[in-house]
Amino acid sequence: MLITHDTECALSILVELLNTAPEACGSEQLPDIAALDGFVVRQEISEIDSLTAQDLTAVHALRGRLRDVFAAGSTAEAAEQVNAVVAAAGTTPRLTNHDHHGWHIHYFAPHAAIGDHLAAELGMALAFIVMAGERERLRNCEAPDCARVFVDLSRNRSRRYCDSRTCGNRLHVAAYRARQRSAEAVTAG
């Protein structure tokens, strides 16, 4: 599957946004405007003016709608949800070449509100995944105590955990210890 650089960046922002929700990490990671501003800076989201309480509310609502795409029961349902997100954003595709990124497409109007900006950009990234028939790449972490999401961009679609260093290693260590205890019980018995 060919994913352009800007789509891959948008998918990364999508995952980071979805994983700020309380259901993903236990507490709200975007509780106020300062946290939202920090998110914008960390994710290098361009063309954003000063943020307001209305922007924070819009991003929280959008985050829920985008998470629903991951939980969609079918491709048709996912497409319908993506279409609704993108349509509500009022996309305005345009070519741009800022910050040494080369020519790429922005799907939002210049200086759009952050909610519309993210809805257009992240919605279009999801649209490309659905259109390519790759919806199964939108995944929930398989660790039993983790509710984070990720986009599996591995060549063979084999990624199972949001982060192999945390969730993956923790489960592998737990399985190893269980095997060791089982072997010790057999030897002792």
C-alpha positions as CSV (number, residue, x, y, z in Angstrom):
1,M,0.0,0.0,0.0
2,L,1.4,3.4,-1.0
3,I,0.8,6.1,1.6
4,T,2.1,9.6,0.9
5,H,4.2,11.4,3.5
6,D,1.5,13.9,4.3
7,T,-1.1,11.1,4.8
8,E,1.3,9.2,7.0
9,C,1.8,12.4,9.1
10,A,-2.0,12.9,9.3
11,L,-2.4,9.3,10.5
12,S,0.2,9.9,13.2
13,I,-1.7,12.9,14.4
14,L,-4.9,11.0,14.3
15,V,-3.5,8.2,16.5
16,E,-2.0,10.7,18.9
17,L,-5.3,12.6,19.1
18,L,-7.4,9.5,19.7
19,N,-5.0,8.3,22.4
20,T,-5.5,11.5,24.4
21,A,-9.1,10.5,25.3
22,P,-9.9,9.2,28.8
23,E,-11.0,5.8,27.5
24,A,-7.5,5.4,25.9
25,C,-5.3,6.4,28.8
26,G,-7.4,6.7,31.9
27,S,-7.6,10.5,32.1
28,E,-8.3,13.4,29.7
29,Q,-5.0,14.4,28.1
30,L,-6.5,17.5,26.5
31,P,-8.3,19.0,29.6
32,D,-7.8,22.7,28.7
33,I,-6.7,25.1,26.0
34,A,-3.1,25.0,27.1
35,A,-3.0,21.2,26.6
36,L,-4.6,21.6,23.2
37,D,-2.0,24.3,22.3
38,G,0.8,21.9,23.4
39,F,-0.7,19.2,21.2
40,V,-0.8,21.5,18.2
41,V,2.9,22.4,18.8
42,R,4.1,18.8,19.4
43,Q,2.3,17.6,16.3
44,E,3.6,20.6,14.3
45,I,0.1,21.4,13.0
46,S,0.4,24.4,10.8
47,E,-1.8,27.5,10.2
48,I,-3.6,27.5,13.6
49,D,-4.5,30.8,15.2
50,S,-5.1,31.3,18.9
51,L,-7.3,28.6,20.4
52,T,-10.5,29.0,22.4
53,A,-12.8,27.0,24.6
54,Q,-15.0,26.4,21.6
55,D,-12.0,24.9,19.8
56,L,-11.4,22.5,22.7
57,T,-15.0,21.4,22.7
58,A,-14.9,20.9,18.9
59,V,-11.7,18.8,19.1
60,H,-13.2,16.6,21.9
61,A,-16.3,16.0,19.8
62,L,-14.3,15.3,16.7
63,R,-12.1,12.8,18.6
64,G,-15.1,10.7,19.4
65,R,-16.4,10.7,15.8
66,L,-12.9,9.7,14.6
67,R,-12.7,6.9,17.2
68,D,-16.0,5.6,15.8
69,V,-14.4,4.9,12.5
70,F,-12.0,2.5,14.2
71,A,-15.0,0.7,15.7
72,A,-17.1,0.6,12.5
73,G,-18.6,-2.8,11.9
74,S,-18.2,-2.6,8.1
75,T,-16.4,-0.6,5.4
76,A,-19.6,1.0,4.4
77,E,-20.2,2.2,7.9
78,A,-16.6,3.5,8.2
79,A,-17.0,5.3,4.8
80,E,-20.3,6.9,6.0
81,Q,-18.6,8.1,9.2
82,V,-15.6,9.5,7.3
83,N,-17.8,11.2,4.8
84,A,-19.8,12.9,7.6
85,V,-16.6,14.1,9.3
86,V,-15.1,15.5,6.1
87,A,-18.4,17.1,4.9
88,A,-18.8,18.9,8.2
89,A,-15.4,20.3,7.9
90,G,-16.1,22.0,4.6
91,T,-12.9,20.9,2.9
92,T,-10.9,23.3,0.7
93,P,-8.1,21.3,-1.0
94,R,-5.1,23.3,-2.0
95,L,-1.5,22.8,-2.9
96,T,1.1,24.2,-0.5
97,N,4.9,23.9,0.1
98,H,5.6,25.2,3.6
99,D,8.3,24.3,6.1
100,H,10.5,22.4,3.7
101,H,7.9,19.7,3.2
102,G,7.7,20.1,-0.6
103,W,4.4,20.3,-2.4
104,H,1.5,18.6,-0.7
105,I,-2.2,19.0,-0.3
106,H,-4.0,20.7,2.6
107,Y,-7.7,19.9,2.8
108,F,-8.6,22.8,5.1
109,A,-9.0,26.5,4.5
110,P,-6.0,28.7,5.6
111,H,-6.3,29.4,9.3
112,A,-9.4,27.3,9.7
113,A,-10.6,26.5,13.3
114,I,-8.6,23.6,14.7
115,G,-11.7,21.3,14.7
116,D,-12.3,21.9,11.0
117,H,-8.6,21.7,10.2
118,L,-8.3,18.3,12.0
119,A,-11.6,17.0,10.6
120,A,-10.6,17.7,7.1
121,E,-7.0,16.5,7.3
122,L,-7.5,13.4,9.5
123,G,-10.8,12.6,7.8
124,M,-9.1,12.6,4.4
125,A,-6.3,10.4,5.7
126,L,-8.9,7.9,6.9
127,A,-10.7,8.2,3.5
128,F,-7.5,7.1,1.8
129,I,-7.2,4.1,4.1
130,V,-10.8,3.1,3.5
131,M,-10.6,3.7,-0.2
132,A,-7.5,1.5,-0.5
133,G,-9.4,-1.4,1.1
134,E,-7.0,-1.2,4.1
135,R,-9.5,-0.6,6.9
136,E,-8.1,-3.6,8.9
137,R,-5.0,-1.4,9.5
138,L,-7.1,0.7,11.9
139,R,-6.6,-1.3,15.1
140,N,-7.0,-1.4,18.8
141,C,-4.1,-2.5,20.9
142,E,-4.5,-6.2,21.7
143,A,-3.1,-5.8,25.2
144,P,-6.0,-6.7,27.5
145,D,-5.4,-3.6,29.7
146,C,-4.9,-1.1,26.9
147,A,-7.5,0.8,25.0
148,R,-5.2,2.8,22.7
149,V,-5.5,2.7,18.9
150,F,-2.9,2.6,16.2
151,V,-2.6,2.4,12.4
152,D,-0.7,-0.7,11.4
153,L,1.6,0.4,8.6
154,S,3.7,-2.7,8.7
155,R,4.2,-4.5,5.4
156,N,2.5,-7.7,6.5
157,R,-0.1,-6.2,8.7
158,S,1.2,-8.0,11.7
159,R,1.4,-5.3,14.4
160,R,-0.6,-6.2,17.4
161,Y,0.2,-3.6,20.0
162,C,0.1,0.2,20.2
163,D,3.7,0.1,21.4
164,S,5.9,-2.9,21.3
165,R,8.2,-1.5,24.0
166,T,5.4,-1.2,26.5
167,C,2.3,-3.3,25.8
168,G,4.1,-5.9,23.6
169,N,7.0,-6.4,26.0
170,R,4.8,-6.5,29.1
171,L,2.7,-9.3,27.6
172,H,5.7,-11.2,26.4
173,V,7.3,-11.0,29.8
174,A,4.1,-12.1,31.5
175,A,3.8,-15.1,29.1
176,Y,7.5,-16.0,29.8
177,R,6.9,-15.8,33.5
178,A,3.8,-18.0,33.3
179,R,5.8,-20.6,31.3
180,Q,8.5,-20.5,33.9
181,R,6.0,-21.0,36.7
182,S,4.4,-23.9,34.8
183,A,7.7,-25.5,34.2
184,E,8.7,-25.2,37.8
185,A,5.4,-26.7,38.9
186,V,5.9,-29.7,36.6
187,T,9.5,-30.1,37.9
188,A,8.4,-29.8,41.6
189,G,5.4,-32.1,41.1
